[in-house]
């Protein structure tokens, strides 16, 4: 029997980051507000299903998951959370916007840029992705001129697109000018299981970028 090997899907844990990248991560975490609820909370709520809203946005069907083919899990998970967030905003909060598939490769690449990861490559970290969606926003996948995904066992843009957009410094200004019109204005770091439970109970999508779980 062979020993199990470590799987690497793209989250750059502390041990894989340089000292400079760890300093960036800590600075971004320190600047991010701690998760807290604003408004009424119902701690006795037994069910809070985000898919109740995504199915309303998608003709009664669940959203497809993203399928990554490089180490883009941070963008993958973050993009899925943004997609769910848009459905919650439209169908629970009544925001006058549309629920559209997000092109997560743009903030994924920008997260690598903000995280001190230069050039094409694999991997990022969650604090840098949060910085990217606040500063640079996100584009609908159907924006004219963007590479288009296919539904090959999940929504995927393929290896070539993932690698091309992983170089956040080389993303053209024309795309950033457009994406900055659609920022995610508030992000928070969840630090405990109780906070995670409260977030989901109150319909806040969350994503995890770590080796935990």
GROMACS elastic network, one bead per residue, 0.5 to 0.9 nm:
[ bonds ]
;  ai    aj funct       b0    kb
    2     5     6  0.87560   500
    8    11     6  0.73401   500
    8    12     6  0.87361   500
    8    71     6  0.72348   500
    8   123     6  0.89480   500
    9    12     6  0.89396   500
    9    68     6  0.88263   500
    9    70     6  0.73209   500
    9    72     6  0.70005   500
    9    73     6  0.60573   500
    9    74     6  0.88869   500
    9   122     6  0.84736   500
    9   123     6  0.75846   500
   10    70     6  0.74450   500
   10    72     6  0.52964   500
   10    73     6  0.53522   500
   10    74     6  0.67937   500
   10   122     6  0.57985   500
   10   124     6  0.64613   500
   10   125     6  0.83956   500
   11    16     6  0.89911   500
   11    71     6  0.73687   500
   11    72     6  0.77534   500
   11    73     6  0.64483   500
   11    74     6  0.61156   500
   11   122     6  0.85965   500
   11   123     6  0.52788   500
   11   124     6  0.55575   500
   11   125     6  0.57067   500
   11   126     6  0.80490   500
   11   209     6  0.60170   500
   11   210     6  0.62924   500
   11   211     6  0.78662   500
   12    15     6  0.78079   500
   12    16     6  0.55886   500
   12    17     6  0.62030   500
   12   122     6  0.88613   500
   12   123     6  0.56235   500
   12   124     6  0.54472   500
   12   125     6  0.57103   500
   12   209     6  0.85211   500
   12   210     6  0.79559   500
   13    16     6  0.53496   500
   13    17     6  0.64560   500
   13   124     6  0.87066   500
   13   125     6  0.74259   500
   13   209     6  0.85889   500
   13   210     6  0.65370   500
   13   211     6  0.73464   500
   14    17     6  0.52419   500
   14    18     6  0.79859   500
   14    19     6  0.87694   500
   14    21     6  0.85559   500
   14    22     6  0.64173   500
   15    18     6  0.80072   500
   17    20     6  0.78752   500
   17    21     6  0.56558   500
   17    22     6  0.61076   500
   18    21     6  0.50851   500
   18    22     6  0.62115   500
   18    23     6  0.85849   500
   19    22     6  0.50719   500
   19    23     6  0.61822   500
   19    24     6  0.86640   500
   20    23     6  0.50525   500
   20    24     6  0.62711   500
   20    25     6  0.86863   500
   20   116     6  0.76744   500
   21    25     6  0.61574   500
   21    26     6  0.86299   500
   21   115     6  0.60751   500
   21   116     6  0.59343   500
   21   117     6  0.79385   500
   22    26     6  0.61814   500
   22    27     6  0.85609   500
   22   115     6  0.87327   500
   23    26     6  0.51403   500
   23    27     6  0.61226   500
   23    28     6  0.86081   500
   24    27     6  0.51084   500
   24    28     6  0.61533   500
   24    29     6  0.85887   500
   24   114     6  0.81624   500
   24   115     6  0.62952   500
   24   116     6  0.76248   500
   24   127     6  0.89386   500
   24   128     6  0.83494   500
   25    28     6  0.51950   500
   25    29     6  0.61688   500
   25    30     6  0.85971   500
   25   115     6  0.70072   500
   25   125     6  0.77671   500
   25   126     6  0.85883   500
   25   127     6  0.61345   500
   25   128     6  0.69415   500
   26    29     6  0.50694   500
   26    30     6  0.60420   500
   26    31     6  0.85710   500
   26   127     6  0.84500   500
   27    30     6  0.51158   500
   27    31     6  0.62350   500
   27    32     6  0.87051   500
   28    31     6  0.51696   500
   28    32     6  0.62314   500
   28   127     6  0.59719   500
   28   128     6  0.70435   500
   28   130     6  0.87445   500
   28   131     6  0.73912   500
   29    32     6  0.51431   500
   29    33     6  0.80474   500
   29    34     6  0.89051   500
   29   127     6  0.61576   500
   29   128     6  0.89338   500
   29   188     6  0.87831   500
   29   189     6  0.71314   500
   30    33     6  0.76479   500
   30    34     6  0.89250   500
   32    35     6  0.89758   500
   32   127     6  0.83825   500
   32   130     6  0.87907   500
   32   131     6  0.87724   500
   32   187     6  0.71854   500
   32   188     6  0.58506   500
   32   189     6  0.66356   500
   33    36     6  0.84179   500
   33   186     6  0.88707   500
   33   187     6  0.75147   500
   33   188     6  0.52913   500
   33   189     6  0.67709   500
   34   187     6  0.89456   500
   34   188     6  0.54752   500
   34   189     6  0.54656   500
   34   190     6  0.67543   500
   34   191     6  0.78805   500
   35   187     6  0.82252   500
   35   188     6  0.50103   500
   35   189     6  0.57834   500
   35   190     6  0.56170   500
   35   191     6  0.79739   500
   35   195     6  0.69974   500
   35   196     6  0.88833   500
   35   199     6  0.81824   500
   36   188     6  0.82075   500
   36   190     6  0.89564   500
   36   195     6  0.78744   500
   36   198     6  0.88753   500
   36   199     6  0.84395   500
   37    40     6  0.79054   500
   37    41     6  0.74496   500
   37   198     6  0.80532   500
   37   199     6  0.77753   500
   37   202     6  0.83291   500
   38    41     6  0.82807   500
   41    44     6  0.88612   500
   41    45     6  0.87943   500
   41   198     6  0.82866   500
   41   201     6  0.84641   500
   41   202     6  0.69900   500
   42    45     6  0.55342   500
   42   201     6  0.80244   500
   42   202     6  0.79491   500
   43    46     6  0.82924   500
   43   198     6  0.76834   500
   43   201     6  0.77530   500
   45    48     6  0.71872   500
   45   201     6  0.69761   500
   45   202     6  0.88712   500
   46   201     6  0.80836   500
   47   201     6  0.72102   500
   48    51     6  0.89445   500
   48    52     6  0.85029   500
   48   200     6  0.67861   500
   48   201     6  0.52057   500
   48   202     6  0.69526   500
   48   203     6  0.64756   500
   49    52     6  0.56369   500
   49    53     6  0.79503   500
   49   200     6  0.81017   500
   49   201     6  0.81623   500
   49   203     6  0.74202   500
   50    53     6  0.58086   500
   50    54     6  0.67097   500
   50    55     6  0.88864   500
   50    84     6  0.69977   500
   50    85     6  0.85920   500
   50    87     6  0.83344   500
   50    88     6  0.70811   500
   50   200     6  0.80615   500
   50   203     6  0.62199   500
   50   204     6  0.83174   500
   50   205     6  0.76187   500
   51    55     6  0.57091   500
   51    56     6  0.82339   500
   51    62     6  0.67266   500
   51    63     6  0.81305   500
   51    84     6  0.78321   500
   51    87     6  0.87262   500
   51    88     6  0.89522   500
   52    55     6  0.55729   500
   52    56     6  0.65623   500
   52    60     6  0.87814   500
   52    62     6  0.89086   500
   52    88     6  0.88108   500
   53    56     6  0.50861   500
   53    57     6  0.63856   500
   53    58     6  0.87342   500
   53    84     6  0.79836   500
   53    87     6  0.55363   500
   53    88     6  0.57606   500
   53    89     6  0.89521   500
   53    90     6  0.83032   500
   53    91     6  0.59016   500
   53    92     6  0.71905   500
   54    58     6  0.61440   500
   54    59     6  0.88533   500
   54    60     6  0.80943   500
   54    61     6  0.78814   500
   54    62     6  0.64998   500
   54    63     6  0.65647   500
   54    83     6  0.85005   500
   54    84     6  0.63870   500
   54    86     6  0.86545   500
   54    87     6  0.53682   500
   54    88     6  0.74281   500
   54    91     6  0.84792   500
   54    99     6  0.85497   500
   55    59     6  0.61202   500
   55    62     6  0.52709   500
   55    63     6  0.71546   500
   55    87     6  0.87147   500
   56    59     6  0.58693   500
   56    60     6  0.55561   500
   56    61     6  0.78523   500
   56    62     6  0.89532   500
   56    87     6  0.81423   500
   56    91     6  0.75708   500
   57    60     6  0.74272   500
   57    61     6  0.84269   500
   57    63     6  0.88581   500
   57    87     6  0.64410   500
   57    90     6  0.86464   500
   57    91     6  0.78647   500
   57    98     6  0.89310   500
   57    99     6  0.66317   500
   58    61     6  0.54696   500
   58    62     6  0.68208   500
   58    63     6  0.68972   500
   58    99     6  0.88603   500
   59    62     6  0.85797   500
   61    64     6  0.88116   500
   62    65     6  0.89801   500
   63    83     6  0.88544   500
   63    84     6  0.86448   500
   64   151     6  0.82669   500
   64   153     6  0.87069   500
   64   154     6  0.56507   500
   64   155     6  0.64175   500
   65    76     6  0.89494   500
   65    80     6  0.73488   500
   65   153     6  0.86194   500
   65   154     6  0.53095   500
   65   155     6  0.61516   500
   65   156     6  0.88879   500
   66    76     6  0.63661   500
   66    77     6  0.81868   500
   66    79     6  0.85140   500
   66    80     6  0.72491   500
   66   151     6  0.88687   500
   66   153     6  0.87225   500
   66   154     6  0.53341   500
   66   156     6  0.58845   500
   66   157     6  0.89800   500
   67    76     6  0.77696   500
   67   151     6  0.88968   500
   67   152     6  0.81943   500
   67   153     6  0.72227   500
   67   154     6  0.52922   500
   67   155     6  0.56816   500
   67   156     6  0.51437   500
   67   157     6  0.83522   500
   67   158     6  0.85800   500
   68    71     6  0.72250   500
   68    72     6  0.62674   500
   68    73     6  0.68544   500
   68    76     6  0.68405   500
   68   154     6  0.89720   500
   68   155     6  0.85076   500
   68   156     6  0.64009   500
   68   157     6  0.80755   500
   68   158     6  0.74388   500
   68   159     6  0.80144   500
   68   162     6  0.81752   500
   69    72     6  0.76367   500
   69   156     6  0.79481   500
   69   157     6  0.86796   500
   69   158     6  0.63264   500
   69   159     6  0.55968   500
   69   162     6  0.77951   500
   70    73     6  0.80561   500
   70   121     6  0.87437   500
   70   122     6  0.64607   500
   70   123     6  0.85015   500
   70   158     6  0.84531   500
   70   159     6  0.62413   500
   70   162     6  0.68728   500
   70   163     6  0.75486   500
   71    74     6  0.81848   500
   71   121     6  0.81254   500
   71   123     6  0.52272   500
   71   124     6  0.84365   500
   71   162     6  0.88338   500
   72    75     6  0.55922   500
   72    76     6  0.60184   500
   72    77     6  0.86944   500
   72   105     6  0.83798   500
   72   108     6  0.73306   500
   72   122     6  0.61815   500
   72   123     6  0.57400   500
   72   124     6  0.74454   500
   72   162     6  0.73588   500
   72   163     6  0.89371   500
   72   166     6  0.82635   500
   73    77     6  0.58945   500
   73    78     6  0.82038   500
   73   108     6  0.89913   500
   73   123     6  0.73540   500
   73   124     6  0.81687   500
   73   209     6  0.77466   500
   74    77     6  0.54537   500
   74    78     6  0.60189   500
   74    79     6  0.83847   500
   74   108     6  0.69960   500
   74   111     6  0.88650   500
   74   123     6  0.72030   500
   74   124     6  0.61119   500
   74   125     6  0.61763   500
   74   126     6  0.61397   500
   74   129     6  0.71516   500
   74   207     6  0.85065   500
   74   208     6  0.80438   500
   74   209     6  0.59225   500
   75    79     6  0.57036   500
   75    80     6  0.83689   500
   75   104     6  0.58203   500
   75   105     6  0.64880   500
   75   106     6  0.85624   500
   75   107     6  0.69050   500
   75   109     6  0.80871   500
   75   111     6  0.81838   500
   75   123     6  0.89361   500
   75   124     6  0.79989   500
   75   125     6  0.88533   500
   75   126     6  0.84102   500
   75   129     6  0.69458   500
   76    79     6  0.52511   500
   76    80     6  0.62875   500
   76    81     6  0.87779   500
   76   104     6  0.66188   500
   76   105     6  0.79925   500
   76   108     6  0.79304   500
   77    80     6  0.51561   500
   77    81     6  0.63153   500
   77    82     6  0.87715   500
   77   104     6  0.89309   500
   77   206     6  0.87719   500
   77   207     6  0.57974   500
   77   208     6  0.73239   500
   77   209     6  0.78786   500
   78    81     6  0.51037   500
   78    82     6  0.63058   500
   78    83     6  0.87196   500
   78   104     6  0.74482   500
   78   107     6  0.88420   500
   78   108     6  0.83138   500
   78   126     6  0.79985   500
   78   129     6  0.72616   500
   78   130     6  0.81909   500
   78   206     6  0.80960   500
   78   207     6  0.59969   500
   78   208     6  0.83091   500
   78   209     6  0.87915   500
   79    82     6  0.50802   500
   79    83     6  0.62437   500
   79    84     6  0.87426   500
   79   101     6  0.87985   500
   79   102     6  0.63623   500
   79   103     6  0.73452   500
   79   105     6  0.82117   500
   79   107     6  0.83913   500
   79   108     6  0.84664   500
   79   138     6  0.87513   500
   80    83     6  0.50804   500
   80    84     6  0.63451   500
   80    85     6  0.85755   500
   80   101     6  0.88421   500
   80   102     6  0.79854   500
   80   104     6  0.81065   500
   80   205     6  0.88548   500
   80   207     6  0.82683   500
   81    84     6  0.51690   500
   81    85     6  0.60308   500
   81    86     6  0.87280   500
   81   204     6  0.88419   500
   81   205     6  0.53709   500
   81   206     6  0.61138   500
   81   207     6  0.63178   500
   82    86     6  0.62935   500
   82    87     6  0.88750   500
   82   102     6  0.72653   500
   82   104     6  0.87009   500
   82   138     6  0.87342   500
   82   184     6  0.81131   500
   82   205     6  0.76128   500
   83    86     6  0.53829   500
   83    87     6  0.67815   500
   83    99     6  0.72320   500
   83   100     6  0.70671   500
   83   101     6  0.62324   500
   83   102     6  0.61648   500
   84    87     6  0.52313   500
   84    88     6  0.63834   500
   84    89     6  0.87308   500
   84    99     6  0.85336   500
   84   204     6  0.88803   500
   84   205     6  0.65716   500
   85    88     6  0.51104   500
   85    89     6  0.61455   500
   85    90     6  0.86502   500
   85    99     6  0.88857   500
   85   203     6  0.84043   500
   85   204     6  0.70953   500
   85   205     6  0.60367   500
   86    89     6  0.51022   500
   86    90     6  0.61992   500
   86    91     6  0.85933   500
   86    95     6  0.88990   500
   86    97     6  0.80716   500
   86    98     6  0.73931   500
   86    99     6  0.54413   500
   86   100     6  0.76742   500
   87    90     6  0.52063   500
   87    91     6  0.59244   500
   87    92     6  0.77583   500
   87    98     6  0.80829   500
   87    99     6  0.55968   500
   87   100     6  0.86507   500
   88    91     6  0.54478   500
   88    92     6  0.51547   500
   88    93     6  0.66738   500
   88    94     6  0.85469   500
   88    95     6  0.89856   500
   88   203     6  0.71626   500
   88   204     6  0.82127   500
   88   205     6  0.87845   500
   89    92     6  0.57167   500
   89    94     6  0.62236   500
   89    95     6  0.55370   500
   89    96     6  0.86335   500
   89    97     6  0.82308   500
   89    99     6  0.88097   500
   90    93     6  0.57771   500
   90    96     6  0.66256   500
   90    97     6  0.63969   500
   90    98     6  0.69997   500
   90    99     6  0.71662   500
   91    94     6  0.55400   500
   91    95     6  0.76427   500
   92    95     6  0.82617   500
   92   203     6  0.89792   500
   94    97     6  0.85578   500
   95    98     6  0.85735   500
   99   102     6  0.89312   500
  100   140     6  0.58526   500
  100   141     6  0.73678   500
  100   142     6  0.81070   500
  101   104     6  0.88378   500
  101   139     6  0.86969   500
  101   140     6  0.57619   500
  101   141     6  0.55173   500
  101   142     6  0.76202   500
  102   105     6  0.87495   500
  102   138     6  0.66450   500
  102   139     6  0.59050   500
  102   141     6  0.51323   500
  102   142     6  0.84304   500
  103   106     6  0.64323   500
  103   107     6  0.82206   500
  103   138     6  0.66842   500
  103   139     6  0.55651   500
  103   140     6  0.56414   500
  103   142     6  0.82291   500
  103   143     6  0.87815   500
  103   146     6  0.84691   500
  104   107     6  0.58237   500
  104   108     6  0.61399   500
  104   109     6  0.87148   500
  104   138     6  0.69529   500
  104   139     6  0.78205   500
  104   140     6  0.88233   500
  104   141     6  0.82093   500
  105   109     6  0.60224   500
  105   110     6  0.85021   500
  105   138     6  0.89574   500
  105   157     6  0.87192   500
  105   161     6  0.80777   500
  105   162     6  0.65159   500
  105   165     6  0.59203   500
  105   166     6  0.71394   500
  106   109     6  0.53175   500
  106   110     6  0.62540   500
  106   111     6  0.85747   500
  106   132     6  0.87484   500
  106   136     6  0.85896   500
  106   137     6  0.86258   500
  106   138     6  0.68553   500
  106   139     6  0.76899   500
  106   165     6  0.63561   500
  106   166     6  0.79218   500
  106   168     6  0.75148   500
  106   171     6  0.76121   500
  106   175     6  0.84201   500
  106   176     6  0.84680   500
  106   179     6  0.85386   500
  107   111     6  0.58097   500
  107   112     6  0.85513   500
  107   129     6  0.64277   500
  107   130     6  0.86787   500
  107   131     6  0.88227   500
  107   132     6  0.53172   500
  107   133     6  0.58867   500
  107   136     6  0.69839   500
  107   137     6  0.70248   500
  107   138     6  0.64398   500
  107   139     6  0.89814   500
  107   168     6  0.80913   500
  108   111     6  0.50401   500
  108   112     6  0.65756   500
  108   113     6  0.88427   500
  108   123     6  0.89680   500
  108   124     6  0.75873   500
  108   128     6  0.86987   500
  108   129     6  0.62549   500
  108   132     6  0.75988   500
  108   133     6  0.88334   500
  108   165     6  0.77669   500
  108   166     6  0.66060   500
  108   168     6  0.77275   500
  109   112     6  0.52427   500
  109   113     6  0.64965   500
  109   114     6  0.89054   500
  109   120     6  0.86943   500
  109   124     6  0.85865   500
  109   129     6  0.87201   500
  109   132     6  0.86379   500
  109   162     6  0.86370   500
  109   163     6  0.88964   500
  109   164     6  0.87089   500
  109   165     6  0.54146   500
  109   167     6  0.54663   500
  109   169     6  0.78683   500
  109   170     6  0.89416   500
  109   171     6  0.78520   500
  110   114     6  0.61664   500
  110   115     6  0.83525   500
  110   128     6  0.81193   500
  110   129     6  0.74583   500
  110   131     6  0.87083   500
  110   132     6  0.56941   500
  110   133     6  0.85919   500
  110   136     6  0.77908   500
  110   165     6  0.85626   500
  110   166     6  0.76151   500
  110   167     6  0.75727   500
  110   169     6  0.71004   500
  110   171     6  0.80177   500
  111   114     6  0.50926   500
  111   115     6  0.58739   500
  111   116     6  0.85927   500
  111   117     6  0.83919   500
  111   124     6  0.65640   500
  111   125     6  0.74728   500
  111   126     6  0.81802   500
  111   127     6  0.82313   500
  111   130     6  0.77289   500
  111   131     6  0.69767   500
  111   132     6  0.52857   500
  111   133     6  0.83712   500
  111   166     6  0.87267   500
  111   168     6  0.71854   500
  112   116     6  0.62346   500
  112   118     6  0.69385   500
  112   119     6  0.86916   500
  112   121     6  0.88447   500
  112   122     6  0.88718   500
  112   123     6  0.75198   500
  112   124     6  0.54794   500
  112   125     6  0.78706   500
  112   128     6  0.70120   500
  112   129     6  0.78373   500
  112   132     6  0.89049   500
  112   166     6  0.69820   500
  112   167     6  0.72582   500
  112   168     6  0.61524   500
  112   169     6  0.86467   500
  113   116     6  0.54532   500
  113   117     6  0.55994   500
  113   118     6  0.62223   500
  113   119     6  0.84504   500
  113   128     6  0.83412   500
  113   132     6  0.87818   500
  113   166     6  0.86309   500
  113   167     6  0.72117   500
  113   169     6  0.59269   500
  114   117     6  0.75192   500
  114   128     6  0.58663   500
  114   129     6  0.82283   500
  114   131     6  0.74345   500
  114   132     6  0.72336   500
  114   168     6  0.82879   500
  115   118     6  0.86581   500
  115   124     6  0.70740   500
  115   125     6  0.74053   500
  115   127     6  0.83331   500
  115   128     6  0.54452   500
  115   129     6  0.84777   500
  117   120     6  0.85067   500
  117   121     6  0.80999   500
  117   123     6  0.85049   500
  117   124     6  0.76082   500
  117   167     6  0.83220   500
  117   168     6  0.86160   500
  118   121     6  0.79792   500
  118   166     6  0.89124   500
  118   167     6  0.65924   500
  118   168     6  0.76450   500
  118   169     6  0.74302   500
  119   166     6  0.73631   500
  119   168     6  0.74750   500
  119   169     6  0.74878   500
  119   170     6  0.82415   500
  120   163     6  0.59008   500
  120   164     6  0.66500   500
  120   165     6  0.76892   500
  120   166     6  0.52740   500
  120   168     6  0.81680   500
  121   163     6  0.63867   500
  121   164     6  0.88338   500
  121   166     6  0.61459   500
  121   167     6  0.72106   500
  122   162     6  0.88698   500
  122   163     6  0.75924   500
  122   166     6  0.72139   500
  123   166     6  0.86486   500
  124   127     6  0.89200   500
  124   128     6  0.72568   500
  124   129     6  0.76333   500
  124   209     6  0.88069   500
  125   128     6  0.56665   500
  125   129     6  0.65349   500
  125   209     6  0.63678   500
  125   210     6  0.80632   500
  126   129     6  0.50242   500
  126   130     6  0.62425   500
  126   131     6  0.86420   500
  126   207     6  0.83525   500
  126   208     6  0.73663   500
  126   209     6  0.53504   500
  126   210     6  0.81241   500
  127   130     6  0.51510   500
  127   131     6  0.63537   500
  127   132     6  0.87710   500
  127   189     6  0.80188   500
  127   209     6  0.87518   500
  128   132     6  0.62171   500
  128   133     6  0.88640   500
  129   133     6  0.63477   500
  129   134     6  0.86353   500
  130   133     6  0.54322   500
  130   134     6  0.62929   500
  130   135     6  0.86522   500
  130   184     6  0.85707   500
  130   186     6  0.88639   500
  130   187     6  0.63518   500
  130   188     6  0.82098   500
  131   134     6  0.52836   500
  131   135     6  0.60852   500
  131   136     6  0.81547   500
  131   187     6  0.84051   500
  132   135     6  0.52378   500
  132   136     6  0.53697   500
  132   137     6  0.66951   500
  132   138     6  0.87050   500
  132   183     6  0.88440   500
  133   136     6  0.53864   500
  133   138     6  0.62899   500
  133   180     6  0.86618   500
  133   182     6  0.86336   500
  133   183     6  0.58275   500
  133   184     6  0.55462   500
  133   185     6  0.79911   500
  133   187     6  0.87242   500
  134   137     6  0.57164   500
  134   138     6  0.89680   500
  134   180     6  0.85508   500
  134   182     6  0.89299   500
  134   183     6  0.52366   500
  134   184     6  0.50351   500
  134   185     6  0.54683   500
  134   186     6  0.69593   500
  134   187     6  0.75204   500
  135   180     6  0.68703   500
  135   183     6  0.65840   500
  135   184     6  0.81890   500
  135   185     6  0.84222   500
  136   176     6  0.63002   500
  136   177     6  0.83035   500
  136   178     6  0.89309   500
  136   179     6  0.59537   500
  136   181     6  0.81785   500
  136   182     6  0.78661   500
  136   183     6  0.62569   500
  136   184     6  0.87169   500
  137   176     6  0.80911   500
  137   178     6  0.86867   500
  137   179     6  0.50423   500
  137   181     6  0.68841   500
  137   184     6  0.59797   500
  137   185     6  0.85051   500
  138   176     6  0.86767   500
  138   178     6  0.85272   500
  138   180     6  0.71246   500
  138   181     6  0.82840   500
  138   182     6  0.58115   500
  138   183     6  0.63671   500
  138   184     6  0.78825   500
  139   142     6  0.82909   500
  139   143     6  0.69279   500
  139   175     6  0.81752   500
  139   176     6  0.88939   500
  139   178     6  0.72674   500
  139   179     6  0.50461   500
  139   180     6  0.84927   500
  139   181     6  0.87224   500
  139   182     6  0.70209   500
  140   143     6  0.56552   500
  140   179     6  0.85826   500
  141   144     6  0.85085   500
  141   146     6  0.70076   500
  141   147     6  0.80948   500
  141   148     6  0.69923   500
  141   149     6  0.80408   500
  142   145     6  0.84318   500
  142   146     6  0.72266   500
  142   147     6  0.87662   500
  142   148     6  0.73072   500
  143   146     6  0.59786   500
  143   147     6  0.89959   500
  144   147     6  0.87172   500
  145   148     6  0.86312   500
  147   157     6  0.72530   500
  147   161     6  0.72694   500
  148   156     6  0.87677   500
  148   157     6  0.65527   500
  149   152     6  0.88372   500
  149   155     6  0.62429   500
  149   156     6  0.52730   500
  149   158     6  0.76294   500
  150   153     6  0.88733   500
  150   154     6  0.78793   500
  150   155     6  0.57942   500
  150   156     6  0.56768   500
  150   157     6  0.65262   500
  150   158     6  0.84370   500
  151   154     6  0.50043   500
  151   156     6  0.63670   500
  151   157     6  0.89224   500
  152   155     6  0.64522   500
  152   156     6  0.67398   500
  153   156     6  0.82233   500
  156   159     6  0.87326   500
  157   160     6  0.79388   500
  157   161     6  0.59336   500
  157   162     6  0.67711   500
  158   161     6  0.57436   500
  158   162     6  0.62675   500
  158   163     6  0.87749   500
  159   162     6  0.51025   500
  159   163     6  0.60896   500
  159   164     6  0.84702   500
  160   163     6  0.53502   500
  160   164     6  0.60666   500
  160   165     6  0.86591   500
  161   164     6  0.50386   500
  161   165     6  0.60701   500
  161   166     6  0.83606   500
  162   165     6  0.54912   500
  162   166     6  0.60567   500
  163   166     6  0.50614   500
  163   167     6  0.73326   500
  164   167     6  0.63018   500
  164   168     6  0.89449   500
  164   170     6  0.88761   500
  164   171     6  0.89117   500
  165   168     6  0.64184   500
  165   170     6  0.79684   500
  165   171     6  0.68178   500
  166   169     6  0.88266   500
  166   170     6  0.88785   500
  166   171     6  0.88181   500
  167   170     6  0.57180   500
  167   171     6  0.70299   500
  168   171     6  0.54818   500
  169   172     6  0.83542   500
  170   173     6  0.86505   500
  171   174     6  0.84690   500
  171   175     6  0.70960   500
  171   176     6  0.74748   500
  172   175     6  0.56583   500
  172   176     6  0.67922   500
  172   177     6  0.89261   500
  173   177     6  0.59538   500
  173   178     6  0.85699   500
  174   177     6  0.52265   500
  174   178     6  0.65215   500
  174   179     6  0.87934   500
  175   178     6  0.52340   500
  175   179     6  0.60753   500
  175   180     6  0.85637   500
  176   180     6  0.58707   500
  176   181     6  0.87085   500
  177   180     6  0.55836   500
  177   181     6  0.71999   500
  178   181     6  0.57047   500
  178   182     6  0.77502   500
  179   182     6  0.54946   500
  179   183     6  0.72293   500
  180   183     6  0.57340   500
  182   185     6  0.87267   500
  183   186     6  0.87402   500
  184   187     6  0.73130   500
  190   193     6  0.80452   500
  190   195     6  0.59618   500
  190   196     6  0.61417   500
  190   199     6  0.85055   500
  190   206     6  0.84077   500
  191   194     6  0.85777   500
  191   195     6  0.67829   500
  191   196     6  0.77654   500
  192   195     6  0.52275   500
  192   196     6  0.63842   500
  192   197     6  0.87377   500
  193   197     6  0.60983   500
  193   198     6  0.85341   500
  194   197     6  0.50985   500
  194   198     6  0.61331   500
  194   199     6  0.85475   500
  195   198     6  0.50430   500
  195   199     6  0.60589   500
  195   200     6  0.87116   500
  196   199     6  0.50869   500
  196   200     6  0.63544   500
  196   201     6  0.85134   500
  196   206     6  0.75983   500
  197   200     6  0.53487   500
  197   201     6  0.59704   500
  197   202     6  0.85878   500
  198   202     6  0.61900   500
  198   203     6  0.86757   500
  198   204     6  0.85754   500
  199   202     6  0.53097   500
  199   203     6  0.63262   500
  199   204     6  0.50413   500
  199   205     6  0.72471   500
  199   206     6  0.74656   500
  200   204     6  0.52771   500
  200   205     6  0.63533   500
  200   206     6  0.73612   500
  201   204     6  0.76220   500
  208   211     6  0.88217   500
  208   212     6  0.83846   500
  209   212     6  0.83901   500
  210   213     6  0.83041   500
